[in-house]
Amino acid sequence: MKDLGSLMKQAQAMQQKLADAQQRIADLSVDGTSGGGMVKVTLKGTGELAAVEIDESLLAPGEGEVVADLMIAAHADAKRKLDAAQADLMREAAGPLAGMGLPGLKF
């Protein structure tokens, strides 16, 4: 029974680490840029778009399509960074179980 008790403690510790990682993910904020920094978007850890910054030079008439394309590219850049940061946090939380391919543990 001692081994079962130890296993249960490890499982509880893992559960706490995963809960902590999920909170850290929710608290994340990442920026994505495009057009050499002319467009910048900020994503929250939940994937919610939190902010958009557009260089004023892009606000000229006829630049709408360029702005739209740059916004999409900046969002894609931020999403890649967010996905990587989330995966890193979950791998860190999972510790030695990270490479085991357990159901529900996506990294």
Backbone as a printed PyTorch tensor [residue, N CA C, xyz], in Angstrom:
tensor([[[  0.8050,  -1.1970,   0.0000],
         [  0.0000,   0.0000,   0.0000],
         [  0.8500,   1.2640,   0.0000]],

        [[  2.0650,   1.1770,   0.4830],
         [  2.9260,   2.3560,   0.5240],
         [  3.1420,   2.9000,  -0.8870]],

        [[  3.3230,   2.0150,  -1.8590],
         [  3.5360,   2.4480,  -3.2370],
         [  2.3040,   3.1510,  -3.7860]],

        [[  1.1150,   2.6630,  -3.4400],
         [ -0.1210,   3.2840,  -3.8980],
         [ -0.2600,   4.6880,  -3.3040]],

        [[  0.0700,   4.8280,  -2.0530],
         [  0.0280,   6.1380,  -1.4080],
         [  0.9930,   7.1090,  -2.0640]],

        [[  2.1710,   6.6360,  -2.3880],
         [  3.1730,   7.4680,  -3.0510],
         [  2.6950,   7.8680,  -4.4440]],

        [[  2.0890,   6.9270,  -5.1420],
         [  1.5650,   7.1970,  -6.4720],
         [  0.4530,   8.2400,  -6.4160]],

        [[ -0.3880,   8.1510,  -5.4180],
         [ -1.4840,   9.1120,  -5.2540],
         [ -0.9260,  10.5160,  -4.9730]],

        [[  0.1180,  10.5980,  -4.1420],
         [  0.7380,  11.8950,  -3.8590],
         [  1.3460,  12.4890,  -5.1270]],

        [[  1.9820,  11.6430,  -5.9290],
         [  2.5670,  12.1180,  -7.1830],
         [  1.4760,  12.6070,  -8.1290]],

        [[  0.3670,  11.8730,  -8.1890],
         [ -0.7470,  12.2690,  -9.0540],
         [ -1.3290,  13.5980,  -8.6000]],

        [[ -1.4550,  13.8010,  -7.3030],
         [ -1.9800,  15.0650,  -6.7860],
         [ -1.0210,  16.2120,  -7.0820]],

        [[  0.2720,  15.9470,  -6.9510],
         [  1.2690,  16.9730,  -7.2540],
         [  1.2170,  17.3400,  -8.7350]],

        [[  1.0630,  16.3230,  -9.5840],
         [  0.9590,  16.5620, -11.0280],
         [ -0.3000,  17.3720, -11.3320]],

        [[ -1.3850,  17.0450, -10.7080],
         [ -2.6340,  17.7600, -10.9180],
         [ -2.4680,  19.2410, -10.5360]],

        [[ -1.7950,  19.4990,  -9.4320],
         [ -1.5610,  20.8790,  -9.0090],
         [ -0.6630,  21.6150,  -9.9920]],

        [[  0.3790,  20.9330, -10.4780],
         [  1.2770,  21.5520, -11.4540],
         [  0.5220,  21.9030, -12.7300]],

        [[ -0.3530,  21.0100, -13.1760],
         [ -1.1270,  21.2790, -14.3850],
         [ -2.1020,  22.4350, -14.1660]],

        [[ -2.7190,  22.4980, -13.0020],
         [ -3.6180,  23.6090, -12.6900],
         [ -2.8450,  24.9280, -12.6700]],

        [[ -1.6540,  24.9020, -12.0890],
         [ -0.8090,  26.1010, -12.0640],
         [ -0.4300,  26.5170, -13.4880]],

        [[ -0.0830,  25.5280, -14.3270],
         [  0.2870,  25.8260, -15.7090],
         [ -0.8960,  26.4230, -16.4670]],

        [[ -2.0860,  25.9050, -16.2330],
         [ -3.2680,  26.4490, -16.8940],
         [ -3.5040,  27.9010, -16.4790]],

        [[ -3.2660,  28.2250, -15.2340],
         [ -3.4150,  29.6080, -14.7840],
         [ -2.3540,  30.4930, -15.4230]],

        [[ -1.1320,  29.9880, -15.5120],
         [ -0.0640,  30.7580, -16.1480],
         [ -0.3720,  30.9850, -17.6260]],

        [[ -0.9710,  29.9860, -18.2740],
         [ -1.3710,  30.1370, -19.6730],
         [ -2.4300,  31.2300, -19.7950]],

        [[ -3.4100,  31.2070, -18.9030],
         [ -4.4650,  32.2300, -18.9430],
         [ -3.8830,  33.6270, -18.7470]],

        [[ -2.7990,  33.7350, -17.9950],
         [ -2.1700,  35.0260, -17.7180],
         [ -1.1970,  35.4790, -18.8110]],

        [[ -0.9250,  34.6060, -19.7900],
         [  0.0210,  34.9440, -20.8560],
         [ -0.4890,  36.1020, -21.7020]],

        [[  0.4440,  36.7780, -22.3130],
         [  0.1480,  37.8080, -23.3020],
         [  1.3160,  37.7880, -24.2840]],

        [[  1.0200,  37.6360, -25.5730],
         [  2.0820,  37.6160, -26.5850],
         [  1.7590,  38.6150, -27.6880]],

        [[  2.8190,  39.1560, -28.2960],
         [  2.6800,  40.0890, -29.4090],
         [  3.1080,  39.4190, -30.6900]],

        [[  2.4290,  39.7610, -31.7530],
         [  2.8160,  39.3340, -33.0900],
         [  2.9170,  40.5680, -33.9590]],

        [[  3.8800,  40.5790, -34.8720],
         [  4.0710,  41.7430, -35.7310],
         [  4.1490,  41.3200, -37.1880]],

        [[  3.9110,  42.2880, -38.0570],
         [  4.1020,  42.0800, -39.4910],
         [  4.4400,  43.4140, -40.1210]],

        [[  4.8560,  43.3490, -41.3620],
         [  5.2140,  44.5790, -42.0700],
         [  6.3540,  45.3210, -41.4240]],

        [[  7.3030,  44.5780, -40.8850],
         [  8.4460,  45.2280, -40.2380],
         [  8.0440,  46.0140, -39.0060]],

        [[  7.0020,  45.5550, -38.3280],
         [  6.5460,  46.2120, -37.1160],
         [  5.4610,  47.2510, -37.3620]],

        [[  4.9900,  47.3610, -38.5900],
         [  3.9560,  48.3480, -38.8960],
         [  2.5980,  47.9610, -38.3200]],

        [[  2.4060,  46.6660, -38.1250],
         [  1.1850,  46.1790, -37.4880],
         [  1.5930,  45.2630, -36.3480]],

        [[  0.9770,  45.4730, -35.1870],
         [  1.2610,  44.6530, -34.0050],
         [ -0.0670,  44.2680, -33.3680]],

        [[ -0.2030,  42.9880, -33.0410],
         [ -1.3840,  42.5260, -32.3180],
         [ -0.9350,  41.8490, -31.0290]],

        [[ -1.7780,  41.9080, -30.0240],
         [ -1.5130,  41.2580, -28.7460],
         [ -2.6200,  40.2490, -28.4920]],

        [[ -2.2130,  39.0080, -28.2080],
         [ -3.1530,  37.9440, -27.8710],
         [ -3.0140,  37.5940, -26.4020]],

        [[ -4.1380,  37.3640, -25.7560],
         [ -4.1310,  36.8370, -24.3900],
         [ -3.9220,  35.3350, -24.4640]],

        [[ -3.6100,  34.7220, -23.3340],
         [ -3.3840,  33.2820, -23.2800],
         [ -4.5750,  32.4670, -23.7280]],

        [[ -5.7540,  33.0340, -23.6340],
         [ -6.9700,  32.3510, -24.0620],
         [ -7.1470,  32.4110, -25.5690]],

        [[ -6.3010,  33.1830, -26.2500],
         [ -6.4120,  33.3520, -27.6840],
         [ -7.1850,  34.6060, -28.0640]],

        [[ -7.7140,  35.2960, -27.0710],
         [ -8.4860,  36.5130, -27.3170],
         [ -7.5740,  37.6290, -27.8120]],

        [[ -8.0200,  38.3250, -28.8550],
         [ -7.2880,  39.4670, -29.3720],
         [ -7.4640,  40.6240, -28.4040]],

        [[ -6.3610,  41.0880, -27.8300],
         [ -6.4240,  42.1090, -26.7890],
         [ -6.1120,  43.5080, -27.3000]],

        [[ -5.2650,  43.6280, -28.3120],
         [ -4.8790,  44.9510, -28.8000],
         [ -4.3860,  44.8640, -30.2370]],

        [[ -4.5760,  45.9710, -30.9530],
         [ -4.0720,  46.1100, -32.3220],
         [ -3.4360,  47.4860, -32.4330]],

        [[ -2.2190,  47.5240, -32.9520],
         [ -1.5380,  48.7920, -33.2130],
         [ -1.1970,  48.8470, -34.6940]],

        [[ -1.5530,  49.9510, -35.3390],
         [ -1.3140,  50.1090, -36.7700],
         [ -0.5310,  51.3970, -36.9910]],

        [[  0.5760,  51.2830, -37.7060],
         [  1.3700,  52.4600, -38.0450],
         [  0.5010,  53.4090, -38.8660]],

        [[  0.5370,  54.6700, -38.5200],
         [ -0.3320,  55.6610, -39.1710],
         [ -0.0810,  55.7820, -40.6740]],

        [[  1.0980,  55.4280, -41.1280],
         [  1.3720,  55.5200, -42.5660],
         [  0.5060,  54.5590, -43.3660]],

        [[ -0.0430,  53.5360, -42.7050],
         [ -0.9060,  52.5760, -43.3910],
         [ -2.3600,  53.0360, -43.4520]],

        [[ -2.6550,  54.1480, -42.8170],
         [ -4.0380,  54.6000, -42.7500],
         [ -4.4220,  55.5080, -43.9230]],

        [[ -3.5960,  55.5750, -44.9370],
         [ -3.8830,  56.3780, -46.1200],
         [ -4.9620,  55.6910, -46.9580]],

        [[ -5.7430,  56.4680, -47.6790],
         [ -6.7620,  55.8810, -48.5480],
         [ -6.1410,  54.8770, -49.5250]],

        [[ -6.8260,  53.7920, -49.7450],
         [ -6.3520,  52.7690, -50.6670],
         [ -5.4580,  51.7180, -50.0270]],

        [[ -5.1670,  51.8510, -48.7520],
         [ -4.2780,  50.9100, -48.0650],
         [ -5.0480,  49.8380, -47.2870]],

        [[ -6.3500,  49.8170, -47.3930],
         [ -7.1830,  48.8870, -46.6240],
         [ -6.8010,  47.4290, -46.7950]],

        [[ -6.5540,  47.0170, -48.0450],
         [ -6.2060,  45.6150, -48.3000],
         [ -4.8520,  45.2680, -47.6860]],

        [[ -3.9120,  46.1930, -47.7650],
         [ -2.5880,  45.9810, -47.1750],
         [ -2.7230,  45.8410, -45.6610]],

        [[ -3.5050,  46.7300, -45.0520],
         [ -3.7050,  46.6780, -43.6000],
         [ -4.3290,  45.3540, -43.2020]],

        [[ -5.3380,  44.9270, -43.9370],
         [ -5.9990,  43.6500, -43.6270],
         [ -5.0140,  42.4910, -43.7110]],

        [[ -4.2130,  42.4530, -44.7690],
         [ -3.2260,  41.3830, -44.9220],
         [ -2.2030,  41.4060, -43.7950]],

        [[ -1.7490,  42.5900, -43.4240],
         [ -0.7610,  42.7060, -42.3490],
         [ -1.3600,  42.3090, -40.9970]],

        [[ -2.6200,  42.6190, -40.7890],
         [ -3.2700,  42.2160, -39.5380],
         [ -3.3750,  40.6980, -39.4430]],

        [[ -3.7330,  40.0630, -40.5310],
         [ -3.8160,  38.6000, -40.5470],
         [ -2.4390,  37.9920, -40.2820]],

        [[ -1.4070,  38.5460, -40.9080],
         [ -0.0440,  38.0340, -40.7050],
         [  0.4190,  38.2430, -39.2680]],

        [[  0.1110,  39.4080, -38.7000],
         [  0.5090,  39.6820, -37.3140],
         [ -0.2240,  38.7410, -36.3560]],

        [[ -1.4890,  38.4940, -36.6180],
         [ -2.2430,  37.5610, -35.7670],
         [ -1.6460,  36.1580, -35.8610]],

        [[ -1.3010,  35.7230, -37.0510],
         [ -0.6860,  34.4000, -37.2210],
         [  0.6390,  34.3150, -36.4670]],

        [[  1.4260,  35.3790, -36.5020],
         [  2.6980,  35.4250, -35.7740],
         [  2.4530,  35.2970, -34.2740]],

        [[  1.4950,  36.0530, -33.7550],
         [  1.1800,  35.9860, -32.3260],
         [  0.6430,  34.6140, -31.9530]],

        [[ -0.1870,  34.0220, -32.7940],
         [ -0.7700,  32.7100, -32.4940],
         [  0.3170,  31.6390, -32.4260]],

        [[  1.2840,  31.6920, -33.3190],
         [  2.4020,  30.7350, -33.2660],
         [  3.1620,  30.8770, -31.9510]],

        [[  3.4180,  32.1160, -31.5460],
         [  4.1400,  32.3650, -30.2950],
         [  3.3220,  31.9060, -29.0870]],

        [[  2.0250,  32.1500, -29.1220],
         [  1.1550,  31.7190, -28.0260],
         [  1.1300,  30.2000, -27.9190]],

        [[  0.9760,  29.5180, -29.0450],
         [  0.9670,  28.0530, -29.0350],
         [  2.2700,  27.4930, -28.4690]],

        [[  3.3940,  28.0850, -28.8610],
         [  4.6970,  27.6200, -28.3640],
         [  4.8220,  27.8620, -26.8660]],

        [[  4.3980,  29.0300, -26.4020],
         [  4.4900,  29.3400, -24.9670],
         [  3.5880,  28.4150, -24.1560]],

        [[  2.3940,  28.1360, -24.6610],
         [  1.4850,  27.2330, -23.9640],
         [  2.0760,  25.8240, -23.8900]],

        [[  2.6290,  25.3520, -24.9990],
         [  3.2300,  24.0200, -25.0190],
         [  4.3990,  23.9360, -24.0420]],

        [[  5.2230,  24.9820, -23.9950],
         [  6.3580,  24.9930, -23.0670],
         [  5.8820,  24.9040, -21.6160]],

        [[  4.8450,  25.6760, -21.2820],
         [  4.3320,  25.6560, -19.9080],
         [  3.7580,  24.2900, -19.5500]],

        [[  3.0670,  23.6660, -20.4680],
         [  2.4810,  22.3570, -20.1810],
         [  3.5760,  21.2840, -20.0790]],

        [[  4.5960,  21.3700, -20.9450],
         [  5.7140,  20.4150, -20.8450],
         [  6.4170,  20.5680, -19.5080]],

        [[  6.6090,  21.7990, -19.0920],
         [  7.2520,  22.0750, -17.8010],
         [  6.4210,  21.4950, -16.6550]],

        [[  5.1140,  21.6490, -16.7330],
         [  4.2330,  21.1560, -15.6750],
         [  4.1870,  19.6360, -15.6540]],

        [[  4.2180,  19.0140, -16.8270],
         [  4.0990,  17.5580, -16.9020],
         [  5.3880,  16.8540, -16.4880]],

        [[  6.4970,  17.5680, -16.5560],
         [  7.7770,  16.9860, -16.1420],
         [  8.0860,  15.6980, -16.8810]],

        [[  8.3970,  14.6190, -16.1590],
         [  8.8020,  13.3720, -16.8010],
         [  7.6730,  12.7080, -17.5910]],

        [[  6.4370,  13.1200, -17.3790],
         [  5.3280,  12.5180, -18.1160],
         [  5.1180,  13.1790, -19.4740]],

        [[  5.8590,  14.2390, -19.7640],
         [  5.6460,  15.0210, -20.9820],
         [  5.7870,  14.1910, -22.2480]],

        [[  6.6960,  13.2520, -22.2750],
         [  6.9280,  12.4820, -23.4920],
         [  6.1440,  11.1930, -23.5840]],

        [[  5.2440,  10.9580, -22.6540],
         [  4.5490,   9.6750, -22.6080],
         [  3.2860,   9.6220, -23.4650]],

        [[  2.8480,  10.7560, -24.0010],
         [  1.6730,  10.7720, -24.8520],
         [  0.3990,  10.4090, -24.1130]],

        [[  0.2530,  10.8500, -22.8830],
         [ -0.9380,  10.5450, -22.1020],
         [ -2.1290,  11.3100, -22.6490]],

        [[ -3.2990,  10.6660, -22.6820],
         [ -4.5000,  11.3540, -23.1520],
         [ -4.7760,  12.5890, -22.3070]],

        [[ -5.1820,  13.6580, -22.9790],
         [ -5.5070,  14.8910, -22.2740],
         [ -4.3270,  15.8090, -22.0390]],

        [[ -3.1330,  15.3130, -22.2440],
         [ -1.9350,  16.1540, -22.0930],
         [ -1.4400,  16.5080, -23.4870]],

        [[ -1.8150,  17.6740, -23.9710],
         [ -1.4470,  18.1090, -25.3050],
         [ -0.3100,  19.1140, -25.2260]],

        [[  0.8350,  18.8160, -25.8840],
         [  1.9390,  19.7740, -25.9430],
         [  2.4030,  19.8660, -27.3550]]])
